[in-house]
């Protein structure tokens, strides 16, 4: 009976030793994303060409918290002002341009460093079809430049999103 317990103890210790570096790798990859990022570009593959979904020079921020929460907002640089001065009284054209000119969502995130994937657990989004979705986005991190791919974004092809770390 004692040899079986000894073998079981060795197996458990070996498993724990193998898992410890993995937890550390996850923490390091996640730590590399923590902070505030400024949007550089957002392009969508549409009919084989890259298109600027939100027009030229969109603006945005992405914040990854140490607590595993994130907030993302991207806006077209040419959103119209409401002629009435009241956002509840926007014209159909104003409302349509504003709806097409923004993307925002928030929730929690995790990093899978082995697969080089950010996993977004979207709580709510300005694109309600994404509410309560889990999305895996392949990413690269090159110094202070983060690039990820959003597969099948907005009914088009995939989108490529590039962020620069803010200092």
Phi and psi in degrees as GROMACS dihedral restraints (atoms count N, CA, C in turn):
[ dihedral_restraints ]
;  ai    aj    ak    al  type     phi  dphi    fc
    3     4     5     6     1   -63.8    20    10
    4     5     6     7     1   -40.7    20    10
    6     7     8     9     1   -60.4    20    10
    7     8     9    10     1   -34.9    20    10
    9    10    11    12     1   -65.3    20    10
   10    11    12    13     1   -42.7    20    10
   12    13    14    15     1   -64.3    20    10
   13    14    15    16     1   -39.3    20    10
   15    16    17    18     1   -63.8    20    10
   16    17    18    19     1   -44.5    20    10
   18    19    20    21     1   -63.7    20    10
   19    20    21    22     1   -42.3    20    10
   21    22    23    24     1   -62.3    20    10
   22    23    24    25     1   -41.5    20    10
   24    25    26    27     1   -63.9    20    10
   25    26    27    28     1   -41.0    20    10
   27    28    29    30     1   -64.3    20    10
   28    29    30    31     1   -42.0    20    10
   30    31    32    33     1   -62.9    20    10
   31    32    33    34     1   -44.1    20    10
   33    34    35    36     1   -63.7    20    10
   34    35    36    37     1   -43.7    20    10
   36    37    38    39     1   -65.3    20    10
   37    38    39    40     1   -39.6    20    10
   39    40    41    42     1   -64.7    20    10
   40    41    42    43     1   -42.8    20    10
   42    43    44    45     1   -62.0    20    10
   43    44    45    46     1   -44.3    20    10
   45    46    47    48     1   -62.8    20    10
   46    47    48    49     1   -40.2    20    10
   48    49    50    51     1   -65.4    20    10
   49    50    51    52     1   -37.6    20    10
   51    52    53    54     1   -69.6    20    10
   52    53    54    55     1   -35.1    20    10
   54    55    56    57     1   -77.6    20    10
   55    56    57    58     1   -29.5    20    10
   57    58    59    60     1   -58.4    20    10
   58    59    60    61     1   -48.7    20    10
   60    61    62    63     1   -62.8    20    10
   61    62    63    64     1   -33.4    20    10
   63    64    65    66     1   -63.7    20    10
   64    65    66    67     1   -45.4    20    10
   66    67    68    69     1   -60.6    20    10
   67    68    69    70     1   -40.6    20    10
   69    70    71    72     1   -65.4    20    10
   70    71    72    73     1   -40.2    20    10
   72    73    74    75     1   -63.7    20    10
   73    74    75    76     1   -41.8    20    10
   75    76    77    78     1   -61.2    20    10
   76    77    78    79     1   -45.3    20    10
   78    79    80    81     1   -62.6    20    10
   79    80    81    82     1   -42.3    20    10
   81    82    83    84     1   -63.9    20    10
   82    83    84    85     1   -43.7    20    10
   84    85    86    87     1   -64.6    20    10
   85    86    87    88     1   -43.2    20    10
   87    88    89    90     1   -65.7    20    10
   88    89    90    91     1   -41.4    20    10
   90    91    92    93     1   -60.8    20    10
   91    92    93    94     1   -32.9    20    10
   93    94    95    96     1   -65.9    20    10
   94    95    96    97     1   -20.8    20    10
   96    97    98    99     1   -95.2    20    10
   97    98    99   100     1   -21.1    20    10
   99   100   101   102     1   -58.0    20    10
  100   101   102   103     1   130.8    20    10
  102   103   104   105     1   135.8    20    10
  103   104   105   106     1  -166.7    20    10
  105   106   107   108     1  -111.6    20    10
  106   107   108   109     1   134.3    20    10
  108   109   110   111     1  -121.9    20    10
  109   110   111   112     1   144.4    20    10
  111   112   113   114     1  -109.4    20    10
  112   113   114   115     1   137.2    20    10
  114   115   116   117     1   -66.7    20    10
  115   116   117   118     1   132.5    20    10
  117   118   119   120     1  -100.5    20    10
  118   119   120   121     1   -49.0    20    10
  120   121   122   123     1  -159.5    20    10
  121   122   123   124     1   155.7    20    10
  123   124   125   126     1  -141.8    20    10
  124   125   126   127     1   110.2    20    10
  126   127   128   129     1  -122.8    20    10
  127   128   129   130     1   149.1    20    10
  129   130   131   132     1  -119.6    20    10
  130   131   132   133     1   132.9    20    10
  132   133   134   135     1   -76.6    20    10
  133   134   135   136     1   114.6    20    10
  135   136   137   138     1  -133.4    20    10
  136   137   138   139     1   116.9    20    10
  138   139   140   141     1    54.6    20    10
  139   140   141   142     1    39.0    20    10
  141   142   143   144     1    82.3    20    10
  142   143   144   145     1    -1.1    20    10
  144   145   146   147     1  -120.6    20    10
  145   146   147   148     1   154.0    20    10
  147   148   149   150     1   -85.3    20    10
  148   149   150   151     1   127.6    20    10
  150   151   152   153     1  -120.9    20    10
  151   152   153   154     1   146.0    20    10
  153   154   155   156     1   -86.8    20    10
  154   155   156   157     1    97.4    20    10
  156   157   158   159     1   -56.8    20    10
  157   158   159   160     1   -38.1    20    10
  159   160   161   162     1  -105.1    20    10
  160   161   162   163     1    22.6    20    10
  162   163   164   165     1    79.4    20    10
  163   164   165   166     1   179.5    20    10
  165   166   167   168     1   -71.3    20    10
  166   167   168   169     1   143.9    20    10
  168   169   170   171     1    61.1    20    10
  169   170   171   172     1    47.1    20    10
  171   172   173   174     1   -64.5    20    10
  172   173   174   175     1   157.4    20    10
  174   175   176   177     1  -122.1    20    10
  175   176   177   178     1   148.8    20    10
  177   178   179   180     1  -173.9    20    10
  178   179   180   181     1   167.6    20    10
  180   181   182   183     1  -138.5    20    10
  181   182   183   184     1   147.0    20    10
  183   184   185   186     1  -130.7    20    10
  184   185   186   187     1   126.2    20    10
  186   187   188   189     1  -120.5    20    10
  187   188   189   190     1   120.2    20    10
  189   190   191   192     1  -103.6    20    10
  190   191   192   193     1   118.7    20    10
  192   193   194   195     1   -89.5    20    10
  193   194   195   196     1   155.7    20    10
  195   196   197   198     1   -62.8    20    10
  196   197   198   199     1   -22.6    20    10
  198   199   200   201     1   -83.7    20    10
  199   200   201   202     1     3.8    20    10
  201   202   203   204     1    87.3    20    10
  202   203   204   205     1    10.7    20    10
  204   205   206   207     1  -104.7    20    10
  205   206   207   208     1   154.6    20    10
  207   208   209   210     1  -142.2    20    10
  208   209   210   211     1   159.9    20    10
  210   211   212   213     1  -140.1    20    10
  211   212   213   214     1   133.3    20    10
  213   214   215   216     1  -132.1    20    10
  214   215   216   217     1   134.4    20    10
  216   217   218   219     1  -143.5    20    10
  217   218   219   220     1   132.4    20    10
  219   220   221   222     1  -133.6    20    10
  220   221   222   223     1   133.0    20    10
  222   223   224   225     1  -132.1    20    10
  223   224   225   226     1   144.1    20    10
  225   226   227   228     1   -63.0    20    10
  226   227   228   229     1   145.0    20    10
  228   229   230   231     1   -76.9    20    10
  229   230   231   232     1    -9.2    20    10
  231   232   233   234     1  -120.9    20    10
  232   233   234   235     1    41.0    20    10
  234   235   236   237     1   -63.9    20    10
  235   236   237   238     1   137.4    20    10
  237   238   239   240     1   -75.9    20    10
  238   239   240   241     1   150.9    20    10
  240   241   242   243     1   -83.0    20    10
  241   242   243   244     1   151.3    20    10
  243   244   245   246     1   -74.5    20    10
  244   245   246   247     1   122.3    20    10
  246   247   248   249     1   -57.9    20    10
  247   248   249   250     1   -39.0    20    10
  249   250   251   252     1   -74.1    20    10
  250   251   252   253     1   -17.4    20    10
  252   253   254   255     1    80.1    20    10
  253   254   255   256     1     2.9    20    10
  255   256   257   258     1  -125.9    20    10
  256   257   258   259     1   115.5    20    10
  258   259   260   261     1   -64.0    20    10
  259   260   261   262     1   -19.7    20    10
  261   262   263   264     1   -81.3    20    10
  262   263   264   265     1    -9.5    20    10
  264   265   266   267     1  -117.2    20    10
  265   266   267   268     1    28.2    20    10
  267   268   269   270     1   -66.0    20    10
  268   269   270   271     1   148.2    20    10
  270   271   272   273     1   -73.5    20    10
  271   272   273   274     1   165.5    20    10
  273   274   275   276     1   -59.1    20    10
  274   275   276   277     1   -40.8    20    10
  276   277   278   279     1   -66.9    20    10
  277   278   279   280     1   -44.3    20    10
  279   280   281   282     1   -60.4    20    10
  280   281   282   283     1   -47.4    20    10
  282   283   284   285     1   -62.8    20    10
  283   284   285   286     1   -40.2    20    10
  285   286   287   288     1   -64.7    20    10
  286   287   288   289     1   -44.5    20    10
  288   289   290   291     1   -64.5    20    10
  289   290   291   292     1   -39.7    20    10
  291   292   293   294     1   -69.5    20    10
  292   293   294   295     1   -39.8    20    10
  294   295   296   297     1   -62.7    20    10
  295   296   297   298     1   -44.9    20    10
  297   298   299   300     1   -72.1    20    10
  298   299   300   301     1   -19.6    20    10
  300   301   302   303     1   -99.0    20    10
  301   302   303   304     1    19.8    20    10
  303   304   305   306     1  -150.8    20    10
  304   305   306   307     1   153.0    20    10
  306   307   308   309     1  -142.6    20    10
  307   308   309   310     1   127.5    20    10
  309   310   311   312     1  -146.2    20    10
  310   311   312   313     1   144.0    20    10
  312   313   314   315     1  -159.2    20    10
  313   314   315   316     1   161.8    20    10
  315   316   317   318     1  -148.1    20    10
  316   317   318   319     1   163.0    20    10
  318   319   320   321     1   162.4    20    10
  319   320   321   322     1  -139.8    20    10
  321   322   323   324     1  -120.1    20    10
  322   323   324   325     1   162.2    20    10
  324   325   326   327     1  -140.4    20    10
  325   326   327   328     1   159.4    20    10
  327   328   329   330     1  -141.8    20    10
  328   329   330   331     1   162.3    20    10
  330   331   332   333     1  -121.8    20    10
  331   332   333   334     1   132.2    20    10
  333   334   335   336     1  -108.2    20    10
  334   335   336   337     1    93.7    20    10
  336   337   338   339     1   -67.4    20    10
  337   338   339   340     1   -31.1    20    10
  339   340   341   342     1   -64.2    20    10
  340   341   342   343     1   -40.9    20    10
  342   343   344   345     1   -90.7    20    10
  343   344   345   346     1    -5.2    20    10
  345   346   347   348     1    54.2    20    10
  346   347   348   349     1    54.0    20    10
  348   349   350   351     1  -130.8    20    10
  349   350   351   352     1   136.1    20    10
  351   352   353   354     1   -95.0    20    10
  352   353   354   355     1   131.4    20    10
  354   355   356   357     1  -107.3    20    10
  355   356   357   358     1   111.1    20    10
  357   358   359   360     1   -93.8    20    10
  358   359   360   361     1   123.5    20    10
  360   361   362   363     1  -100.5    20    10
  361   362   363   364     1    93.3    20    10
  363   364   365   366     1   -77.9    20    10
  364   365   366   367     1   121.0    20    10
  366   367   368   369     1   -82.2    20    10
  367   368   369   370     1   -55.1    20    10
  369   370   371   372     1  -142.1    20    10
  370   371   372   373     1   152.6    20    10
  372   373   374   375     1  -146.5    20    10
  373   374   375   376     1   155.6    20    10
  375   376   377   378     1   -72.7    20    10
  376   377   378   379     1   -10.5    20    10
  378   379   380   381     1  -107.0    20    10
  379   380   381   382     1    88.4    20    10
  381   382   383   384     1   -55.9    20    10
  382   383   384   385     1   -19.8    20    10
  384   385   386   387     1   -62.0    20    10
  385   386   387   388     1   -21.2    20    10
  387   388   389   390     1   -89.7    20    10
  388   389   390   391     1    -9.0    20    10
  390   391   392   393     1   -54.3    20    10
  391   392   393   394     1   132.0    20    10
  393   394   395   396     1    66.2    20    10
  394   395   396   397     1    15.9    20    10
  396   397   398   399     1   -88.0    20    10
  397   398   399   400     1   156.1    20    10
  399   400   401   402     1  -112.9    20    10
  400   401   402   403     1   122.6    20    10
  402   403   404   405     1  -123.0    20    10
  403   404   405   406     1   132.0    20    10
  405   406   407   408     1  -102.0    20    10
  406   407   408   409     1   124.5    20    10
  408   409   410   411     1  -124.4    20    10
  409   410   411   412     1   112.2    20    10
  411   412   413   414     1   -59.2    20    10
  412   413   414   415     1   138.6    20    10
  414   415   416   417     1  -139.2    20    10
  415   416   417   418     1   160.3    20    10
  417   418   419   420     1  -129.4    20    10
  418   419   420   421     1   146.0    20    10
  420   421   422   423     1  -126.2    20    10
  421   422   423   424     1   111.9    20    10
  423   424   425   426     1  -119.0    20    10
  424   425   426   427     1    93.6    20    10
  426   427   428   429     1    64.3    20    10
  427   428   429   430     1  -118.0    20    10
  429   430   431   432     1  -100.8    20    10
  430   431   432   433     1    23.2    20    10
  432   433   434   435     1  -119.6    20    10
  433   434   435   436     1   120.6    20    10
  435   436   437   438     1  -110.6    20    10
  436   437   438   439     1   129.2    20    10
  438   439   440   441     1  -128.2    20    10
  439   440   441   442     1   131.4    20    10
  441   442   443   444     1  -138.7    20    10
  442   443   444   445     1   163.6    20    10
  444   445   446   447     1  -113.2    20    10
  445   446   447   448     1   130.7    20    10
  447   448   449   450     1  -104.7    20    10
  448   449   450   451     1   103.9    20    10
  450   451   452   453     1   -64.2    20    10
  451   452   453   454     1   138.0    20    10
  453   454   455   456     1    56.7    20    10
  454   455   456   457     1    39.1    20    10
  456   457   458   459     1   -67.4    20    10
  457   458   459   460     1   129.1    20    10
  459   460   461   462     1    58.0    20    10
  460   461   462   463     1    28.2    20    10
  462   463   464   465     1    84.0    20    10
  463   464   465   466     1    -3.4    20    10
  465   466   467   468     1   -98.7    20    10
  466   467   468   469     1  -159.4    20    10
  468   469   470   471     1   -77.9    20    10
  469   470   471   472     1  -165.0    20    10
  471   472   473   474     1   -71.4    20    10
  472   473   474   475     1   156.4    20    10
  474   475   476   477     1  -113.6    20    10
  475   476   477   478     1   147.3    20    10
  477   478   479   480     1  -110.5    20    10
  478   479   480   481     1   124.0    20    10
  480   481   482   483     1  -120.1    20    10
  481   482   483   484     1   127.4    20    10
  483   484   485   486     1  -118.4    20    10
  484   485   486   487     1   131.7    20    10
  486   487   488   489     1  -125.4    20    10
  487   488   489   490     1   150.6    20    10
  489   490   491   492     1  -118.8    20    10
  490   491   492   493     1   132.2    20    10
  492   493   494   495     1   -63.7    20    10
  493   494   495   496     1   134.0    20    10
  495   496   497   498     1   -89.1    20    10
  496   497   498   499     1   141.9    20    10
